[in-house]
Amino acid sequence: MSARIIGVTDGMDELYDVVIVGAGPAGLAAAIEAARAGARVLTIDENPAPGGQIYRSITRNTPETLPFLGDDYWIGRSLANAFLESGIDYAPQATVWSLEPAGDEVGRYARIGVSLAGSARIIHARSVILATGAMERPMPVPGWTLPGVMTAGAAQIALKSAGIVPSGKVVLVGCGPLVFLLASQLLEAGAEILALLDTTDRHRYASALGFLPEFLLSPYLAKGLSLLGKIRRSVNVVSGVTEIRILGSRQAEAVAFRFRGGMGTFSADCVLLHQGVVPNINLASSAGCAIEWNERQRAFQPVSDGDGRTSRKGILIAGDGGGIGGAQHAEISGRIAALAAMRDLRMPAGDAAYLRDLRKQRRRFLRGRAFLDTLFMPSDEFRIPSDGRTIVCRCEEVTAGTLRNAIGLGVPGPNQLKTFVRCGMGPCQGRMCALTVSEMMARERGVSPAEIGTYRFRPPVKPVRLSELATLPASRDAVSAVVGPYMEDD
């Protein structure tokens, strides 16, 4: 049975057994498992087709048209096809802007605010699986807001979505597997890569050694060595970079850098930045799920049990949104979360042997993760800007110096800091500055970010047009709250 594609909010049912937010590897796998168990499933995703960031446009692209995307990308084709044949309801190009867990005030079922095709709708779910994935860690360096500067992930989205290759001289800056993978893809696509400035902190090698034996047994070793060898043979890789400054008046023109061999400058038309990815926690946080600090990954993530259940009943997390593990791990965690949801709903959830096998696969795909997280942990300079003129909040143009001055006044935490300098109150609602703000405040106070916490996200977690909200059914009490009490007829 094919998936039912929903193009308008009226096409959604009032109640689903399971609503899945996100159609990346975790969301796709969760939907397949839940549908197989007989659940009524709705998957909501902002993209026009399934795949998420990892497998973006996988149902439309072909190896013949985009051969440079690599074998790991094409693995997603079978998963996306199985999803589209699973008989679920699928709402692409839709935005989830609120999530309220079931409770005394909300009622028996979770309530989800959705916008699609210009109108909004509140739907209900017996269980919700958040497969919101990861987002790139902010890299606030001088000049990072100039035109011509973008994240490596954004460049990869353009490559996968439309085969767009940056023109002119390209300089990649950062650390971790993705920056080398993107360099490989761009090379094969015909880009002119002038240099790759590797910001891996050489002091991290000693810390990572303890996790090396496990990494040697991981599925990432051979791929990683092959990729590194290819890039170092084809691209000017500068290692040990400790400082970056992007130069230009109206757009990026050059990258100045400091490394262990001295200082250097490369002219550049396009600069791609990357310092790893972190869980996208906004929706989970706004729903009241407990959030914890992951010291090794230097990021906040929802608290969850081994099967994906969060601290809020009926809300589960799967994939990189609950902790960075990669695409294959995300797929397995999506299946495990779906089975957990089925058990909680007292629906068929597979036998014990199947679950044991999934957990075994999950451990395999996490093997070596500690080595990667430790080795490629971004250095302090690229997480906590030292130059007071560097913009931290892009939406409100708040600089590091302004933030430090406000922190010095004794602001209790990031949420109170908003009222002082409006940092985190722009359209992105803190996505690009929350982590930097927490780490800056922790550094100034001499404590862990775990003690500082992060922004308290509230709905709507994504910008919503008033015209969309106006389409929501309005009760008598709701109208009265806005325009005043009704005048009773005489």
C-alpha positions, 0 to 999 in steps of 0.5 A: 500500500502506498503512502497517502501524500497530504498537501493540505491540513484538512487532509490530516486526520484528527487523531493518529496512533503515532505522529513522527516529526522528521523524515530522515533515516530515523523518521523513515525507519520509525514510520515503517516499523509503526505501520508494520505493527498496524498503527495509524501513522502520520509523518510530518517533514519540512522537506518536499521529499523523504530523506532528511539531510543525509538522504536529501532528494534521494527519491529524485536523484540518480547515480547517473546524474549526481555520481559524486554523492558517493555510495553511502548516500545511495543506501538511502534509496531502499529506505525511502522507497519502503517508507513510500510503500508503507501505507502511512500518511505523509505530509511533506513541506509542513512545519511543526511549530508546537508540541504539547504532551498529554496531560490534565490541561491538554487532555488524553492525547498530545497536541501538535501544531502544524502549518501546511500550504498556508493554513494551520491545524492542531492534530492529536497523537497517542504517541509522538516520535521526534526524529528532528535530526542534527544541525550544524554547530555554530562557528562564530569567527570574525567575518562569518556573516559575510556573503559568500560564507556558509556552512558545509552542510548548507553547501551539501544541501545545495549539492544534493537538492539541485546539483549546485556547485560553488563557483570560484575559489573555494576554501573549506574550514573546520574539522570532522568527517563531514568537511572531508566528505564534502571536499571529496564530493565537491572535487568530483563535481568540478569545484575549485578547492583552493585549500582545506584548513583543518582546525582539528586540535592537535592536543586532542590526539592524546585524549582520543588514543584511549578510544582508538582500539574500539575505533579500529573495530568500527565500520568507519575506519576503512572509509575514513582512511580512504577519504583522508588519503584522497583529500590529502593527495588532491587538496592543499590541506593545512593542519593545526589551524588555531585561528581564522578570520574571514576578510572582505568588505561586502563579501568574502574575499580571503581567509587569514589563518594562524597555524603551528607553522605561522600565519597565512592567507588564501583568497576565496570567493566561497568559504565553507565552515564546519565544526561538527553537528549537534542535536536539534533539541528545540521541539523537545525542549518546548514540549518540556522534555528534560535536557542534559549536557553531553560533555563529550559531544559538547552539546545539549540533548534530550534525556532518554532511556535506552529505547528513546522514551523522554521524560514526557509520557508519550514523547520519544526521540530517535536519531541524531536529535537524541545524540549524534550517532550517524545515519545508520545508527539513526535508522536503527534507533528509529526502529527501536523507538517505534517498537517502544511506542508500540509496546506503550500503546499495547500494539504488536511490537515484534519479538524479543529476538528482533529487538535484541538484534536491533540493539546489537546493531545500534552498539555496532554503529556507535562503536568508534563514536567516542574516538571521533567525538574526542578527536574532533571536539572543536577547540575553544577558539572556534566555540567561544569567540575571543574577539569581542567584535565577532557577531554571535547572534546573527539575527539581532547582530549581538557581538561577543563583547556585548554578551560578555558585558551583560554576563558580567552584570550577573545575569543568572542564565541564558533566558534572562540574558535575552531580556538584556540584549535580545540575543536568541530572540530573532527568527532563528529563535536561538538555533545559531547562538544558543550553544555559543551563549551557554558556553560563553556564560559557562566560561565566564563563570568558571562552571560547566554548561550543564550548570548554565543550561540553555534557552527555554524554547517555547512555541511556536518553535518556528516562525508562523504567519498570523494568516496561518494561525487565523485559520485555526478553529476558534472557540467562543472562549478563544475569540472572547480572549482576543476581541472581548466578551460576546454581547448577548442578544436582547 
